[in-house]
Amino acid sequence: MGRSAAFFDLDKTVIAKSSALAFGRPFYRDGLITRRDVVKSAYAQLMFRLGGTDEQTMARTRDYLATLCKGWQVEQVRQIVAETLHELINPYVYAEAAALIEEHQAAGRDVVLVSASGEEMVRPIGALLGVTDVIATRMGVVNGRYSGEVEFYAAGPSKVDAVSELALERGYDLADSYAYSDSYSDRPLLECVGHPTAVNPDRQLRKLAVENSWPVLEFRHPVPLGRRLRERPAVPVAAAALGVGVGVAIGIAWYGRHRRTRTTSATT
């Protein structure tokens, strides 16, 4: 028997929003995203949602994201994430997820965040949670800027490839390991471990979980880290048995309304 690990999807599983929704406003503010990008991102994410996990859909989404990020300064992205992490991510961490992560760590298991979001976003979020291991999308970089190439796209079966590689390297017994996700697109990830769990599942994943008698958890309590530390124990874990483009679109729409409201108030 090897060691075991626990693999967590990020958006809507550990945090109560998409990471793109969280960072959409500062990206727009700093000129990384335009209003035209909003429409294109929303369309790309819609196609991903409708098309499921087929290779063509994932390839189109991957290529669009690579084009969108081409030319961005890597250090600028890292700085934006670092400056806004505690404001935009910390309040939205599910207390149930944080408690579950701590339970796995206390049991001696490594915890790994597995997300299609960029590594520059996922790794700092992991650090916030006390998680050092992440599997995330890696973009090509040339002279400090994103090149428009994707070195690794952490979605669908690619997540399983990375998990399997890490398991081989670390000696994890996947049959004794755990995985958590909210999305049917992570079916390959959930099926590659012995203990899969659906968290806040979409309709397709809920159906799959019922068919396979997988546990279903409902996380409903996003609580800031400081409050969690003051009020331990957090919400009991056993309480119950959209992606990049839409997140950016919603974030920018919110920012636009907020800015117009402020402008109107100032003029009146």
MARVOGU-446515 format. One line per 8 residues: number of its first residue (from 0); their letters; for each residue x, y, z of C-alpha. Coordinates in nm, 4 decimals, m for minus. Example, Ala and Ser with C-alpha at 12.3 -4.5 7.8 and 13.67 -1.06 7.14 Angstrom:
2
0) as) 1.2300:m0.4500:0.7800  1.3670:m0.1060:0.7140 $
***
This chain:
268
0) mgrsaaff) 0.0000:0.0000:0.0000  0.1337:0.3430:m0.0952  0.0576:0.6840:0.0461  m0.2761:0.8459:m0.0252  m0.3631:1.1977:m0.1358  m0.6683:1.4208:m0.1694  m0.7242:1.6101:m0.4960  m0.9523:1.9156:m0.4904 $
8) dldktvia) m1.0962:2.1039:m0.7846  m1.0943:2.4770:m0.7046  m1.3858:2.6804:m0.8422  m1.7226:2.6107:m0.6748  m1.5569:2.3275:m0.4802  m1.3116:2.5067:m0.2526  m1.4099:2.8667:m0.3258  m1.7645:2.9897:m0.3807 $
16) kssalafg) m1.6900:3.1636:m0.7111  m1.4694:3.1176:m1.0122  m1.1159:3.2495:m0.9801  m1.1754:3.4430:m1.3036  m1.4750:3.6141:m1.1443  m1.2547:3.7091:m0.8526  m0.9765:3.8620:m1.0610  m1.1838:3.9925:m1.3533 $
24) rpfyrdgl) m1.2237:4.3428:m1.2097  m0.8547:4.4114:m1.1384  m0.7578:4.2613:m1.4757  m1.0016:4.5010:m1.6434  m0.8866:4.7920:m1.4295  m0.5236:4.7334:m1.5266  m0.6049:4.7082:m1.8963  m0.5451:4.3362:m1.9455 $
32) itrrdvvk) m0.9038:4.2765:m2.0583  m1.1212:4.4867:m2.2888  m1.4972:4.4934:m2.3283  m1.4604:4.3044:m2.6543  m1.2813:4.0309:m2.4596  m1.5859:4.0054:m2.2340  m1.8093:3.8919:m2.5188  m1.5516:3.6514:m2.6591 $
40) sayaqlmf) m1.4794:3.5025:m2.3169  m1.8462:3.4547:m2.2400  m1.8964:3.2797:m2.5748  m1.5941:3.0545:m2.5244  m1.7131:2.9505:m2.1800  m2.0682:2.8930:m2.3059  m1.9356:2.6612:m2.5761  m1.7326:2.4755:m2.3155 $
48) rlggtdeq) m2.0399:2.4327:m2.0932  m2.2603:2.3166:m2.3793  m1.9986:2.0978:m2.5415  m1.8933:1.9185:m2.2267  m1.5542:1.7507:m2.2253  m1.5042:1.6567:m2.5902  m1.1546:1.7192:m2.7205  m1.2552:1.9784:m2.9797 $
56) tmartrdy) m1.4377:2.1946:m2.7244  m1.1498:2.1820:m2.4772  m0.9011:2.2575:m2.7539  m1.0994:2.5638:m2.8672  m1.1265:2.6914:m2.5106  m0.7559:2.6332:m2.4497  m0.6549:2.8116:m2.7702  m0.8825:3.1064:m2.6995 $
64) latlckgw) m0.7409:3.1529:m2.3506  m0.3879:3.1379:m2.4875  m0.4698:3.4100:m2.7399  m0.6407:3.6243:m2.4765  m0.3370:3.6156:m2.2469  m0.0730:3.6594:m2.5173  0.1541:3.9532:m2.4401  0.0501:3.9925:m2.0761 $
72) qveqvrqi) 0.3399:4.0500:m1.8398  0.3654:3.7543:m1.6052  0.4873:3.9702:m1.3194  0.1913:4.2057:m1.3595  m0.0511:3.9142:m1.3290  0.1291:3.7850:m1.0206  0.1235:4.1296:m0.8645  m0.2507:4.1718:m0.9271 $
80) vaetlhel) m0.3212:3.8330:m0.7693  m0.0985:3.9053:m0.4687  m0.2551:4.2480:m0.4076  m0.6164:4.1305:m0.4311  m0.6004:3.7735:m0.2985  m0.7134:3.8451:0.0565  m0.9884:4.0808:m0.0586  m1.1280:3.8782:m0.3477 $
88) inpyvyae) m1.0602:3.5139:m0.2568  m1.0278:3.4800:0.1209  m1.3931:3.5711:0.2002  m1.5196:3.3097:m0.0459  m1.3383:2.9992:0.0794  m1.5945:2.7425:0.1878  m1.5579:2.6692:0.5590  m1.6536:2.3086:0.4849 $
96) aaalieeh) m1.3779:2.2773:0.2241  m1.1179:2.4317:0.4547  m1.2169:2.1921:0.7334  m1.2045:1.8950:0.4961  m0.8595:1.9951:0.3725  m0.7403:2.0148:0.7324  m0.8892:1.6711:0.8048  m0.6979:1.5149:0.5177 $
104) qaagrdvv) m0.3759:1.6863:0.6242  m0.4252:1.5710:0.9839  m0.4665:1.2159:0.8507  m0.1259:1.2459:0.6836  m0.2493:1.2847:0.3272  m0.1035:1.5306:0.0816  m0.3628:1.7766:m0.0499  m0.3394:1.8895:m0.4131 $
112) lvsasgee) m0.5425:2.1629:m0.5828  m0.6267:2.0649:m0.9417  m0.7614:2.3518:m1.1517  m0.7886:2.4669:m1.5120  m0.7068:2.8197:m1.3944  m0.3555:2.9516:m1.4428  m0.0821:2.8473:m1.2037  m0.0185:3.2144:m1.1191 $
120) mvrpigal) m0.3679:3.2234:m0.9657  m0.3928:2.8753:m0.8211  m0.0618:2.8584:m0.6334  m0.1255:3.1713:m0.4192  m0.4766:3.0462:m0.3428  m0.3226:2.7180:m0.2345  m0.0810:2.9022:m0.0067  m0.3782:3.0816:0.1504 $
128) lgvtdvia) m0.5220:2.7391:0.2342  m0.1965:2.5874:0.3524  m0.1688:2.3751:0.0357  0.1671:2.3686:m0.1417  0.0916:2.1214:m0.4224  m0.1067:2.2395:m0.7237  m0.1841:2.1110:m1.0718  m0.2870:2.4044:m1.2904 $
136) trmgvvng) m0.2712:2.5381:m1.6434  0.0781:2.6540:m1.7418  0.1235:2.9134:m2.0126  0.4361:2.9526:m2.2235  0.6497:3.2532:m2.1298  0.9023:3.4407:m2.3438  1.0933:3.7389:m2.2063  0.8582:3.7717:m1.9124 $
144) rysgevef) 0.5391:3.7743:m2.1213  0.2893:3.5023:m2.2100  0.3787:3.3706:m2.5537  0.0316:3.2600:m2.6615  0.1243:2.8931:m2.6226  m0.0149:2.6597:m2.3580  0.2407:2.4242:m2.2088  m0.0196:2.2306:m2.0108 $
152) yaagpskv) m0.3974:2.2708:m2.0011  m0.5318:2.1257:m1.6757  m0.8771:2.0175:m1.7907  m1.0587:1.6898:m1.8489  m0.8334:1.3866:m1.9065  m0.5232:1.6076:m1.8773  m0.5927:1.6405:m1.5062  m0.5754:1.2626:m1.4778 $
160) davselal) m0.2454:1.2542:m1.6664  m0.0947:1.5039:m1.4216  m0.2432:1.3284:m1.1175  m0.1116:0.9912:m1.2381  0.2332:1.1370:m1.2996  0.2386:1.2919:m0.9525  0.1161:0.9660:m0.7974  0.3985:0.7756:m0.9656 $
168) ergydlad) 0.6524:1.0315:m0.8485  0.5244:1.0469:m0.4887  0.4149:0.6855:m0.4493  0.0451:0.7642:m0.4030  m0.2005:0.4767:m0.4098  m0.4814:0.6256:m0.6192  m0.7164:0.3458:m0.5143  m0.6836:0.4783:m0.1590 $
176) syaysdsy) m0.6918:0.8476:m0.2607  m0.9723:1.1052:m0.2696  m1.1016:1.3551:m0.5256  m1.3579:1.6357:m0.5005  m1.5255:1.8368:m0.7783  m1.8451:2.0194:m0.8677  m1.8337:1.9598:m1.2430  m1.9125:1.6694:m1.4731 $
184) sdrpllec) m1.6100:1.7749:m1.6777  m1.4016:1.6304:m1.3930  m1.5490:1.2848:m1.4319  m1.2078:1.1431:m1.5379  m1.0472:1.2875:m1.2241  m1.3169:1.1469:m0.9973  m1.3043:0.8064:m1.1621  m0.9271:0.7722:m1.1262 $
192) vghptavn) m0.9381:0.7553:m0.7445  m1.0946:0.5105:m0.5038  m1.2871:0.7739:m0.3084  m1.4591:1.0267:m0.5401  m1.6980:1.2885:m0.3976  m1.9266:1.5334:m0.5769  m1.9354:1.8793:m0.4177  m2.2146:2.1221:m0.5110 $
200) pdrqlrkl) m2.2524:1.9127:m0.8272  m2.4000:2.0251:m1.1557  m2.6934:1.8249:m1.2880  m2.4877:1.5747:m1.4866  m2.2429:1.5122:m1.2059  m2.5218:1.4679:m0.9510  m2.6791:1.2046:m1.1762  m2.3434:1.0299:m1.2159 $
208) avenswpv) m2.2830:1.0377:m0.8408  m2.6231:0.8831:m0.7700  m2.5661:0.6127:m1.0307  m2.2301:0.5229:m0.8766  m2.3285:0.5732:m0.5118  m2.0681:0.8467:m0.4665  m2.1019:1.0797:m0.1685  m2.2531:1.4203:m0.2471 $
216) lefrhpvp) m2.1561:1.7181:m0.0305  m2.3243:2.0574:m0.0265  m2.0903:2.3390:0.0780  m2.2811:2.6550:0.1687  m2.0697:2.8602:0.4095  m1.7912:3.0779:0.2647  m1.6069:3.2202:0.5652  m1.2896:3.4381:0.5765 $
224) lgrrlrer) m0.9762:3.2722:0.7131  m0.9493:3.4985:1.0182  m1.3030:3.4177:1.1253  m1.2475:3.0459:1.0726  m0.9495:3.0559:1.3054  m1.1485:3.2403:1.5729  m1.4539:3.0189:1.5530  m1.3136:2.6673:1.5201 $
232) pavpvaaa) m1.4432:2.4107:1.4740  m1.5836:2.5250:1.1434  m1.9050:2.4000:0.9838  m1.9107:2.0169:1.0041  m1.7941:1.8593:0.6801  m2.0392:1.5699:0.6933  m2.3363:1.8041:0.6849  m2.4720:1.6646:0.3591 $
240) algvgvgv) m2.4314:1.3666:0.1625  m1.8702:2.8692:m1.4686  m1.5565:2.9038:m1.5774  m1.3145:3.1569:m1.6984  m1.5161:3.3385:m1.9619  m1.8403:3.3807:m1.7725  m1.6467:3.4773:m1.4607  m1.4637:3.7523:m1.6449 $
248) aigiawyg) m1.7868:3.8718:m1.8043  m1.9711:3.8941:m1.4733  m1.6763:4.0571:m1.3021  m1.6450:4.3267:m1.5658  m2.0192:4.3846:m1.5762  m2.0185:4.4366:m1.1997  m1.7237:4.6721:m1.2256  m1.8930:4.8715:m1.5018 $
256) rhrrtrtt) m2.2133:4.9149:m1.3028  m2.0211:5.0056:m0.9903  m1.8155:5.2632:m1.1795  m2.1228:5.4170:m1.3448  m2.2952:5.4402:m1.0072  m1.9967:5.6193:m0.8565  m1.9774:5.8550:m1.1533  m2.3481:5.9384:m1.1304 $
264) satt) m2.3208:6.0007:m0.7578  m2.0240:6.2308:m0.8087  m2.2044:6.4400:m1.0696  m2.5166:6.4777:m0.8585 $
***
